[in-house]
Amino acid sequence: MVYHDFKAMILAAGRGERMRPLTDTIPKPLLRAGSKMLIEYHLENLASAGFKEIVINHAYLGHMIENALGDGTRYGLTIQYSKETIKLETAGGIANALPLLTTNSPNSPFLVVNGDIYCSLDFSTLLPDLQRLGSKSNHDLAHLILIPNPPHHPEGDFCLSDQNRIIATGSPKQTFSGIGVYLPLLFKHIPLNCPTRLAPILHQAITDHRVSGRLFSGEWFDIGTPDRLHELDQQLQTQ
């Protein structure tokens, strides 16, 4: 394993409305599938990929996340928490966490992973993209992992060119996995505690030809409903 100084963020501040009643008493990232909490799969995969410092944002029942994961020692990680008192949406949450994500370098790129997905992607395969975005010759602001469209999202989100560029127009569109590498500059204009969605920011960067991407065709689950959580649990129990 090769350790490195890039940081990663797990998004864990959502209320999980579609998962109710399961999320009435527990935040979604702590729901279990197989033998582990959902967020633990990310933590273990990040540690295996050489990440050492992780930032987790939280809001709803956030104290339960901190109590469950602690400082990250048992995962071989250092975990810091970005607490949110209002609903900041994805980009707003990332912007709020920038002071924690940029302590090593104010311009260093970082990895962001949705806390409510399960994915078999080897995060170490993103190290070349982190290094590229951090180079002086780089023009991009983001690198996105796309997946084949799942049944619940057949229309997709973004179009990927043959040159691994995310382009503003075209077809077919693929679905954004919830995994991306970003430069702090993408979020620099967002004030602290300002609710901001990620999609419009990405669309502007795509229009400016500053986003690359690639397609991942391995295991991926969006744990958006109790039925999908049960499906993942059944699959992991048989592995």
N, C-alpha and C positions, 0 to 999 in steps of 0.2 A: 504494500500500500504506500502511495506517495502522498504525504501531507502537503498542504498548501495554505495560503493565507486568504483565499476567497471565503466570503461568508455566504450563508444561505438563510432565507426567511421562509417560515411556514405560516400561511394565512389561517388563523384559527379564531377569528372574531365574529363569525356569522352566527345568527340566532338559530338556524336549522329549522325553520318553520315547517318545511315539507316533511321533516322527520318526526314531527310530533305524533304521538305523545312521548316517543323515546327521548326527545330532547327537552322535555319539561323539567327534568331534574338533573340532566347531565349534558355538558356541551358536546356537540357532534364529534369533534376529534377524539373524544375519549370513549366513544362507542366501540364495541369489540367486534372483530371478525376473525375467525380462526382462533388463535390462542392469544391475540394481542389487541391493544387499542389501535385504532386506525392510525393515529399520529406516530405510534411506535415504529410502524413499517418505514415511514419517512426517515425517522431519526436513525434507525439502523442502516438504511441505505445510504444516507448522507455520511455517516461515520465510515462506512465501508469505502466510500468514494474519496476519503481523505479530508472531508470537511471537519473543522474543529470547533468553529464558532457559529452558533445558530441563534437567530432571533425569531421569537414567536409573538405575534400580536394576539390580543384577546380582549373580549368585552363581556359578553354574556357568560356568567358563571366562570369568569376567568380565574378566580382563586382556586377552582377545582383543577384547572390545567396546571397551575403552578404547584399545587400540592401533589399531583400525580407524577409530574416529571422532575420536579426539583431543579437543581442546577445543571442537570444533564450528565453528572459524573458516571452514573451506571451505564450510560450509553457511549461513554468515551468522548463526550462532548462538553462544551460550555454553552449553556442556554441563558440568554437574556430575554426579558419580556417587555414588550411594548404595550402598555395598557391604554385602552381606549374607553372614554366615558360617553361618547356619542357614536352613532353609526357613521363611519367614515368612508364606507365602500372600499374597493380594493386599492385604487391608486392613492386615496387619502390615507389609508392605513400604511401603505409602503412609505409615503412621504413622511408620515409621523415617525416611522422607524429609522429614517435616514441617519439621525445622529448615532444610532447603534450600529448601523450597517457600514458606516464610513469611518470608523475609528482608526482602521489600519491605513486608509488612504481616502481622501475626499473624492477621488475620481474612480475608485476601483469598482468594477462591475460586481454584481452579486446574483445569486440564483434565488428565484421565488417559486414556491410550490404550494398549490392549494391544499389545505389541510383535509378537505373532504373528498379526496380521490385516493384510489389505490393504483399504483403503477409499478410495473416491473422494470422500468427504465433504469439502466446503470448510470447513475448521476456522474460517474467519472468520465463518461463520454462527452460531457458538457465542458470539461476543462479546456479543450482547445477553443471553444467559443468564448469562455471567460477570458482566456489569454488574448484572443483576437480583439474583443471589445475593449480590453485594457491597453492595447498597444497605441502608440502615438499616430500610427498611420490609419487607424480605424475611423470610419465615418458613421457606422451604425450606432443606434441607440438601444436596440433590443434584438434578441434572438429567441424565436418561439418554437416550441415543440407542438406540432400538429399531429392529430390521429385520424384514422378513417372515421367517417361519421357514424356514431352509434344510432341505434333505432330511435332513441328519444330526441335526437337532434339531427335529422336527416339533411337539413339545409346547409349545415356547415357554417364556418365563420370567415375563413381567409383562404385566399388562393395562393398556392405555392408554385413558383415558376421552375423551369428545368434547371435554372442556375441557383436554386435554393434561396430565392428572394421571395418575400411576402409582397404581393402586388395588390394594388387597389381594385383592379377590375379583372374579370376573367372567371373561368370555370374549368373544372369543378372546384368547389370550395371544400376544404377540410375543416375539422373541428379543432379549436384551440384546447389543448390538454389541461391547461391550468399550470403549466410549467414553462418558465421563461427566464432568460438571462437579461438583465437590464443595467444600463448605466445610470448613476444617480442623476445625471443631467436631465433624464426623461421626466423626473418628478420635481425638479428644482424649483419650478414656478408655483408649486402648490403650497399654499400657506398651511401652517400647523393647524390641526383640528378642523380642516376644511373637507367636508364630504365630497369625494371626487371619484367618478367611475373610471375604470381602466380603459374600456373599449374606445371612447373618443380620443384618448391620448394616443393609443396604438394606431388608430385609423389616421391620425394626423402624421405620425411618424412614418407610416406606410406610404401615405401620399407624398411625403418628402423623400421617399426611397432610402429609408434609413433602418429597415428591419429585414433581417434574414430569418431563415427557419429550416426545419427539416421535418420529415414525416416519420413517426414512430408507429410501428404496426404490432407491437407486443401487447402484453396484458395491460388493460386500463379499465378502471371502473369509476364512474361518477356516482358517489354514494349519496344520491339526492333523495331517495325514498326508502322506506323500510323494506320494500320488496327487493331493491337493489342491494341493500345491506345483507339481507338474508341470502341472496344469490351468491354474493362474495363469500359470506361465511361458509356456505355449503361447499363452495369450490376449494377454499383454503383448508377445510376440514379433511378433504380427501387427498390433499397433496402430501 
